[in-house]
Amino acid sequence: TGQIGDPKESAERSLNPPEVVAGWVGRIRDQLAPFVSYEGANAAQLVNNLDWTAEMSVVDFLRDVGKHFPVNKMLAREVVRARLDSGISFTEFSYQLLQANDFYELHRRHGCQLQFGGSDQWGNITAGVDYVRRRGAGPVQAFVTPLVTKADGTKFGKTEGGAVWLDPELTSPYAFYQFWLNADDRDVVRYLRYFSFRSRDEIEQLEKETAERPAARLAQRALAEELTTLVHGEREMAQAVAASQALFGRGSLDDLTPETLRAALTEAGLVHLDDLPDVAGLLKESGLVPSMKEARRVISEGGAYVNNDRVT
């Protein structure tokens, strides 16, 4: 299904080569490793739906899968209706059949009884429940949750922009920490209820403290530290905290790893220079002051710092 793509409301998806999609499978396994165990008595299993889809011919697919899907029901899907005027290919239109067949094969091969997803997948998931029943199997269940949205109602998604990635190469641990630290007061308690393993009493206490002292950002700090530790480990979380404090003059940059330092400075704003000027020149070139005259004034008045050391 990663080679096809669920229909978007706006336009056709770009189709990715099979080798690219195959690379994603391994990455997904690694990115889920902090949250599930692939070993032990109740080990998680990562399976690839290409294993049962690739061997199926077009005739087999149309005969064994397609005959169980009333077209009127498929046309009733909101995302499909939205695309009827602008046009939708058979490729994207048939995605629902592929996902439904995945549920059937997971049930048949692995005893899977529950498909879980975001609420935008409700049509696909219930189509799978119906398909499993039509094939004389089951019973199976569907379970969805509301999409995680921001205060302005937009969702986190790679196609919408503003995605927060688990991969440290796409979202550094420092940027990941800063994202949660900068969460809107209107969102943060909801995020705690979604993502935190804190007790209900702890979350309600943080909610109360946030309402009483919003400037302290206690809920944001608790959320940022917990999630950064969960995704990236305690060491990276400590580095993110240290970098955050150093950039606000409450610590030294000396103890940061090069990766954390670069990530922190990238967020703050980087300026590349071919030749290293004096401190006054650095202040001007970095955009911290508008002119050399202003730079010299700031230095003479003791207001200039490099790595939190005052320039004298």
C-alpha positions in Angstrom: 0.0 0.0 0.0 3.0 2.3 0.5 3.5 2.1 -3.3 0.0 3.3 -4.0 -1.0 5.8 -1.3 -4.4 6.6 0.3 -6.3 9.2 -1.7 -5.7 12.8 -0.8 -8.4 15.4 -1.0 -6.4 17.7 -3.2 -4.5 15.7 -5.9 -2.9 12.4 -6.8 0.1 11.3 -4.8 3.5 10.9 -6.2 4.3 7.1 -6.6 7.5 6.0 -4.9 9.8 3.3 -6.3 9.6 -0.2 -4.6 13.2 0.0 -3.3 12.4 3.3 -1.6 9.3 1.9 0.1 11.3 -1.2 1.1 13.8 1.1 2.8 11.0 2.7 4.8 10.0 -0.7 6.3 13.4 -1.2 8.0 13.3 2.4 9.3 9.8 2.0 10.7 11.0 -1.1 12.6 13.8 0.8 14.2 11.7 3.9 15.0 9.1 1.8 16.8 11.8 -0.1 18.8 11.6 2.3 21.8 7.9 1.7 22.2 7.5 -2.1 21.6 9.6 -5.2 22.1 10.4 -7.5 19.2 11.5 -10.2 21.6 9.9 -12.2 24.4 6.7 -14.0 25.0 4.5 -11.2 23.7 6.8 -9.9 21.0 5.6 -7.4 18.5 5.7 -8.5 14.9 6.6 -6.3 11.9 5.1 -7.8 8.7 5.2 -6.5 5.1 1.9 -6.6 3.2 4.0 -6.9 0.0 4.5 -10.6 1.1 0.9 -11.4 0.1 0.1 -8.7 -2.3 3.0 -9.2 -4.7 2.1 -12.8 -5.5 -1.5 -11.9 -6.4 -2.4 -11.5 -10.1 -4.7 -8.8 -11.4 -7.3 -11.5 -12.1 -7.1 -13.0 -8.7 -7.3 -9.5 -7.1 -10.4 -8.6 -9.1 -12.1 -12.0 -8.5 -11.2 -12.7 -4.9 -11.2 -9.1 -3.5 -12.9 -6.8 -5.9 -16.2 -8.7 -6.1 -16.9 -8.1 -2.4 -16.8 -4.3 -2.7 -20.0 -2.4 -3.8 -18.9 0.6 -5.8 -21.6 2.8 -4.4 -20.1 2.4 -0.9 -16.7 3.2 -2.2 -18.0 6.3 -3.9 -19.6 7.4 -0.6 -16.3 8.0 1.0 -15.8 11.6 1.7 -12.3 11.8 0.3 -13.4 10.1 -2.9 -16.5 12.3 -3.3 -14.2 15.4 -3.0 -12.1 14.1 -5.9 -14.8 13.1 -8.3 -15.0 16.5 -10.0 -11.2 17.1 -10.2 -10.6 13.4 -11.0 -9.3 10.4 -9.2 -7.3 7.5 -10.7 -8.3 3.9 -10.3 -5.0 3.4 -8.5 -5.9 5.6 -5.6 -9.6 4.6 -5.8 -8.6 0.9 -5.2 -6.4 1.7 -2.1 -9.3 0.8 0.1 -9.4 -2.7 -1.3 -5.7 -3.3 -0.6 -6.0 -2.1 3.0 -9.1 -4.2 3.5 -7.3 -7.3 2.1 -4.4 -6.5 4.5 -6.8 -6.9 7.4 -8.1 -10.2 6.1 -4.6 -11.5 5.6 -3.4 -10.4 9.0 -6.4 -12.1 10.5 -5.9 -15.3 8.5 -2.1 -15.5 9.0 -1.5 -14.0 12.4 -4.9 -14.1 14.2 -5.2 -10.3 14.2 -8.6 -9.2 15.5 -8.3 -5.4 15.9 -7.2 -2.7 13.4 -6.3 0.6 15.0 -5.8 3.9 13.4 -6.5 7.6 13.2 -10.1 8.7 12.6 -9.3 9.6 9.0 -8.9 5.9 8.4 -12.4 5.0 9.6 -13.7 4.3 6.1 -10.7 2.0 5.2 -10.8 0.2 8.5 -14.5 -0.5 8.5 -14.3 -1.6 4.9 -11.8 -4.2 6.2 -14.1 -5.3 8.9 -16.9 -5.8 6.3 -14.6 -7.6 3.9 -13.4 -10.1 6.5 -17.0 -10.8 7.3 -17.9 -11.3 3.6 -15.0 -13.8 3.3 -16.6 -15.8 6.1 -13.9 -15.0 8.7 -13.9 -13.0 11.9 -15.3 -11.5 14.0 -12.8 -8.6 13.8 -13.0 -5.1 15.3 -12.2 -1.5 14.4 -10.8 1.2 16.7 -9.9 4.7 15.8 -8.9 7.9 17.7 -9.3 11.5 16.8 -6.3 12.9 14.9 -3.8 14.9 17.0 -4.4 18.5 16.0 -2.9 21.9 16.9 -4.8 24.7 18.5 -5.6 26.1 15.1 -7.2 22.8 14.1 -4.5 21.7 11.6 -3.1 18.2 12.0 0.5 17.0 12.2 1.3 15.4 8.9 4.2 15.2 6.4 2.0 16.4 3.6 0.6 19.4 5.6 4.0 20.6 6.8 5.2 21.1 10.4 5.6 17.3 11.0 7.5 16.2 14.1 9.7 13.2 13.1 10.9 10.4 15.3 14.0 10.1 13.1 16.8 12.3 14.7 18.1 13.1 11.2 14.8 14.7 10.3 13.9 16.3 13.7 17.0 16.5 16.0 16.5 15.6 19.7 17.0 19.3 20.5 14.3 20.4 18.0 12.1 17.6 19.3 12.5 18.8 22.8 11.9 22.4 21.8 8.7 21.5 19.9 7.0 20.2 23.1 8.5 23.0 25.2 6.9 25.5 22.9 3.5 23.8 22.9 0.6 26.2 23.1 -1.0 26.5 26.5 -4.3 25.5 24.9 -2.7 22.2 23.7 -0.3 21.1 26.3 -2.6 19.4 28.8 -4.4 17.6 26.0 -1.0 16.4 24.7 -0.1 15.2 28.3 -3.3 13.1 28.3 -2.4 11.6 24.9 1.3 10.9 25.3 2.4 11.0 28.9 2.5 8.0 31.2 2.1 10.2 34.3 -0.9 9.5 36.6 -4.1 11.3 36.2 -3.5 13.2 39.5 -0.1 14.4 38.2 -1.5 15.6 35.0 -4.4 17.4 36.7 -1.8 19.1 39.0 0.2 20.2 36.0 -3.0 21.5 34.5 -3.7 23.6 37.6 -0.2 24.9 37.8 -0.3 25.9 34.1 -3.5 27.8 34.6 -2.1 29.6 37.7 1.5 30.2 36.4 1.5 29.9 32.6 4.9 31.7 32.2 6.6 28.9 34.2 5.6 26.4 31.4 5.7 23.5 33.9 3.4 21.3 31.8 5.4 21.9 28.7 8.7 21.2 30.4 7.3 17.9 31.9 6.0 16.8 28.5 9.2 17.7 26.7 11.5 15.9 29.1 9.3 12.8 29.2 8.8 12.4 25.4 12.4 13.3 24.5 13.6 10.6 27.0 11.1 8.1 25.6 12.0 8.7 21.9 15.7 9.6 22.1 16.9 8.4 25.6 18.1 10.2 28.8 21.4 11.4 27.4 19.9 13.2 24.4 17.2 14.7 26.7 19.9 16.0 29.1 21.8 17.5 26.2 18.6 19.2 24.9 18.0 20.7 28.3 21.6 21.8 28.7 21.5 23.4 25.2 18.3 25.2 26.0 19.7 26.6 29.2 23.0 27.7 27.6 21.2 29.6 24.8 19.4 31.6 27.4 22.5 32.4 29.4 22.0 29.8 32.2 24.8 27.4 31.3 27.8 26.7 29.2 28.0 25.5 25.6 31.2 23.7 26.3 29.5 20.5 27.5 27.3 20.0 24.4 28.1 17.4 21.8 28.8 18.9 18.3 25.5 17.4 17.1 23.4 19.1 19.8 25.3 22.3 19.5 24.7 22.5 15.7 21.0 21.5 16.2 20.5 24.2 18.8 22.3 26.9 16.8 20.4 25.9 13.7 17.1 26.5 15.6 18.4 29.9 16.9 19.8 31.0 13.6 23.2 30.3 11.9 25.3 32.8 9.9 28.2 31.4 7.7 31.3 33.5 7.3 34.3 32.9 5.2 36.6 35.0 7.3 36.4 35.5 11.1 36.1 39.2 11.9 36.5 40.8 15.4 33.7 40.7 17.9 32.2 43.9 16.7 32.1 42.5 13.2 30.6 39.3 14.4 27.8 41.2 16.2 27.0 43.1 13.0 27.4 40.2 10.6 25.1 38.0 12.7 22.4 40.6 12.6 22.4 41.2 16.4 23.1 44.9 15.9 22.5 47.1 12.8 25.9 48.8 12.6 29.6 48.7 13.7 28.9 51.8 15.8 26.1 50.1 17.7 28.3 47.0 18.1 31.1 49.0 19.7 28.6 50.7 22.0 27.2 47.4 23.2 30.7 46.0 23.9 31.8 49.2 25.7 28.7 49.0 27.9 29.4 45.4 28.8 26.3 44.0 26.9 28.2 41.6 24.5 28.8 37.9 25.4 30.5 35.1 23.5 29.5 31.6 24.8 28.0 33.4 27.8 31.4 35.1 28.7 31.3 38.9 28.7 33.4 40.6 26.1 35.7 43.1 27.8 
